[in-house]
Amino acid sequence: MRDGIMLLYHSEIFEKHNTGNHPECVARIANVNAMLEKKGWIKQSTKPNWLAATVEQCRRNHTESYIEQLHRWCDQGAGRVESDTVVSIGSWDAATLGAGAACDAVRRVFNGEDTQAFCAIRPPGHHALQDAPMGFCLLNNISIAAQCARTLGCHSVLIVDWDVHHGNGTQASFWEDPSVGFVSIHRFPFYPGTGRKEETGAGAATGTKVNIPVPADTGPKSFLDQLATQTEKLAQKIKPDLILLSAGFDAHVADPVGGLSLEAEHYFEAGKWIAGLAREHCQGRLVSLLEGGYHLQHMPECVDAHLRGMTA
Ligand SMILES: [Zn+2]
């Protein structure tokens, strides 16, 4: 079945989400797509045919009234719908195609068509709440994907979020759900203000959410060590069938929005580490989704390093 080194989801439709002069801009994905072509990823990978997420798939994570509202905003090209979040005419197609990529990748990886997938998608998703947009995010791609995994019979999903911001939307989706483990490492105190160590889930899910808040002066080694230690501990505990990654690249030293002290090659190490973790726990099944990362040159370099690490 495997004719490429991984499944790679990329499309010019993600450029239809026009945000104007906003850090989460069209040039981000245009530059990622150019890098994927230039570095040979498109040639070496399998590009699946996939469809936009259906309303039914989105409803596994979002409320019906929010999905309807989002669709109306997009039809109207409503502009700023939340303090940080912009919607244009093309946003519905981009957002649903991104969530659809995440679901399709989960299905193919869970069915054994390939072990690894990377989704070069936008808008990002991990801040989106079940009933509202937030922080550049419209649909919570990774939450929708985790819900899809469960409908396929996946008993335990591990979501790892190394975006520099806390994945508050994802955490909220699975706060009381013990079948989805969640680890987030993020700069703290920082946007969106959540992600304290004490936030570990509720009820039967207590202990399945792990937050690693780190100060702004945290070095790359400490960042990666803490992420690996805490994630390995949680993986032992929840025994995942599948690992999903919120791959943000805004912990890069030059990132204009986030920024810690990571450089592109640290994402090579991180990619290698998480692919190894997936091999150890779930036959290598790993689906990585692009989240943040706002430096127009460095972010695509970080994606390249991440993919080199994953496939090393
Ligand atoms: Zn971020």
Residues whose N, C-alpha, C, O or C-beta is under 5 A from the ligand:
A	BS01	ZN	D163 V164 H165 G248 D250 G292
